[in-house]
């Protein structure tokens, strides 16, 4: 009887393992972080910390590249929140690159608020977006070395990082002097935590990729819909209109592009933090849209 019970338990255990799904369940141990220099600019080494699953086979892994926030003056890929996210995603079968970039506003009295002129803000977006794209290009060029699937690159960012990533993805012709420089890099999806772009009119069928968006309706820094950045008065040097998550999602909806939008009523800029509570839905969305080519257009009000 004990032997029969043992075999039943073993069989049920094997069934449970078989039912687990790559990119959804935590199937792998995560290897030690690898730090690579993807570019050196003005004497500063820009790095990508790479977290990867330890796998028995040689199947290439999809890649998530994530860009931290910090008002273009602070932050780091060593942020514990993002490290936790990287380990969670790597355990599901993704490679995850957390990148550093030039912090143009570090140590500046005016920071990135209303006293910093609009032209300077656009230039800051541009330089950060260039760093992001250079990191993506580095990973694509070294896809064999890192065993990355260059056709399955998912990108994301938080706050300032989300602004840089979203502008690179959805506003390339506006934000880059030569967008053709990066024309060989294709992305599968974008994740934005309280981000915005310069002009939604430049988002079109050619650059509309599926997106996941998290934003608070009362965000006091990055507009939820269309509004001045930091809600600056139009008399201030830093007055510039940006299009936030709600406006981007409305455009994606018209373009019949997949999206998952978490809209948090009365929440402020704290929504730029990593949404650990909602990560299962994030990975479900990526699995359905990126790997199964299904269409999803969903807004969830919290």
Buried (B, 14 or more C-beta within 10 A) or exposed (E): EEEEEEEEEEEEEEEEEEEEEBBBBBBBEBBEBEEBEBBEEEEEEBBBBBBBBEBEEEEBBBBBBBBBBBBBBEBEBEBEEBBEBBBBBBBBBBBBBBBBBBBBBEEBEEBBBBBBBBEBBBEBBBBBBBBBBBBBBBBBEBBEEBBBBBEBBBBBBBBBBBBBBBBBBBBBEBBBEEBEBBEEBEBBBBBBBBBBBBBBEBBEEEBBBBBBBBBBBEBEBBBBBBBBBBBBEEEBBBBBBBBBBBBBBBBBBEBEBBBBBBBBEEBBBEBBBBBEEBBEBBBBBBBBBBBEEEEBBEBEEE
